[in-house]
Amino acid sequence: MRVFLLHPDDDFHGSWTRQHWDSVIDLGRAPKSFYDERSAALGCPVFSIFDLAVEVEDLRIWRHLLAPGLGRVVDRFGIDWWDVISLMLQPELQDVRLALRLAEKLQGCRTLTVSRPSMAAELLRVQLGIPLQVLHGGLRKRLVRSVLRRGRAVANLTFEQLRQVVYDKYDPHYRWRRKLAPAQLSKSKSEPVVLLPTAYSNVTKTAFRYARILPEQKFLLVLARESAAVSPVPANVQTVGLAGFATKSCDRDELQSLERGWKQMEQALQEHPAFRLPVHLEILRKGRRRLRWGLAVRDAWMRVFETRALVGCLSADDSNPYTRIPLLLAGQRGIPAVACHHGALDGRMAFRNPRFSIYLAKGEMEHDYLQRICGVEASRIRVGAATPVETRLAASPAAGKTGQPRERAPWITFFTEPYETDFWRVEAMYREVLPRLCAAARGSGKTVVLKLHPFESARQRRSLVKRILSEDDRKLVTMTDAPLSGEILRQTWCAVTVESTVALDCASLGIPVFLCGWLRHSYAGYAPQYVRFGVGQMLEVPDDLLRIPDLLRASVPDADTARRLVQPISPEALSEVLCQPAASGLQSISGSSVLAGGQPRV
């Protein structure tokens, strides 16, 4: 059996397509129709390795699998570095599980050819015990392709994005930025503040929304990455950079001790069946190399705690080490450690250890997901959203009443996502979605608006649209990379997305949402959860997009749906959670009512 393994960075062109294969496996992702066409053209089955994923269950398993590493690499402040860094390694560890499933399907394979080296290819070589033939194995070819790929990526970045990439890659320990940043080490004599750690703009926006609820309370927003800055800044929030708190170097003795502990942990985990191959492939060793960076980040946060009068910590992303570490330090110091998430749902909660005192869920949908899917104890969750300003702006007469069609709104808005991060073949996705949206818009007298995600490049997407649409269809399409606003929502007749968080905003305003279910995430189970709570209607096949005008009236969310999705927190309840450790116990909630199913409402 001759098998060809296609790397996500390679396409379905080239001399290999003229050879005979018994099977072609894509390490990227594309719609089923794409693989059906390629199967017919190549005369053999073509499929994606992600077809072997098991939605939701592949997330749940990791809390159990990661547990044996806990308690083995703990620093002098009580931070468990396996708890922090394993969250960064989990995607690769999950890829190992997928590759092992593929190896079971390829028993009997005698020839494995790959378009370029990859972790999956190396695992298959080891597991199947067969030689690996690399199609693009020449060093010169790989170097040229790498330079061209990086050049294209750089061309699509703004100056600010490029600067952040340089900082992340070449100044992870803040050596440059520490010298450029204003000194932040003097003891602050200001009144007590609540810490808002952030590393991304969406996290910052969520933090600001909560800060605006308590205008009399002072907040300190600390930017771990410069690109997390957002304007305007609320009057009660002071913004500083974490670089201003960074130290010149970490404690080398402590670093060496932690590295020894990590190496011992690797040896111990190698005895566990789930980690035998990850250790062999040196995936865990990558975590050991991150320890120095982790200590630099920790030491900077330690200075924040030492030089500011912190009474609480609110992290809107407790998976990212930049914003998880301060949450851990707060909890160890007896300061309220409150978590929430900037998106509608966070699938990573299914396998990470809850290190917060309280988690603020936006509404019943998120509460249900946290408890039913992720296994978080109900006593640690409070329902209390910081209602987005943009959503409130849209709640005007022009937006239409919840539960009623929005006939005058002119747009079918496609809220896109950075699909490349999930290894999608983006052009194949857009070729399947956009022409059908244009047909639906033309028949309804509407236009199609592509509302881009902040991580997407407008230049790249414009080039893509030009390639895949006819001239007539291009006249129906406009694109915006502007931040979500009331105006965008007011102009939206219906929303189309895969599983963007914006679906929650739209449904809470009575805007019909259609979910491209056949393109949803392999693991997280977001789209089914959306449907469970009336956020949107699942479209199972591409041609369902053509039926949007007929499906619209029956898809308008009602007022009850809106109330269940977003339940704003009161100023009194937020103050209790953030600033009163003695009053924010996990078992009782003073002055709150209880939702059906035991969910606390604040």
Secondary structure, DSSP 8 states (H G I E B T S, - for coil): -EEEEE-TTS-S-SGGGGS--SEEEESSB--HHHHHHHHHHHTS-EEEGGGG--TTHHHHHHHHHHGGGTTSSB-TT--BHHHHHHHHHHHHHHHHHHHHHHHHHTTT--EEEESS--HHHHHHHHHHT--EEETT--HHHHHHHHHHHHHHHHHTS-HHHHHHHHHHHH-TT-HHHHHHS----S---S--EEEEEESSHHHHHHHHHHHHH-TTSEEEEEESSGGG--SS--TTEEEEEGGGG--S---HHHHHHHHHHHHHHHHHHTTSGGGHHHHHTTHHHHHHHTHHHHHHHHHHHHHHHHHS-EEEEEES-SSSHHHHHHHHHHHHTT--EEE--SSS--GGGGTS----SEEEESSHHHHHIIIIIT---GGGEEE-B---HHHHHH-SGGG--TTS--TT--EEEEE---GGGGTB-HHHHHHHHHHHHHHHHHHHT-EEEEE--TTS-HHHHHHHHHHHS-HHHHTTEEEE-S---HHHHHTEEEEEESS-THHHHHHHTT--EEEEGGG--SSS-HHHHHHHTTS-EEE-SGGGGGGHHHHTGGG---HHHHHHH--B--HHHHHHHHH-GGG--SS--TT-EE-TTS-EE-
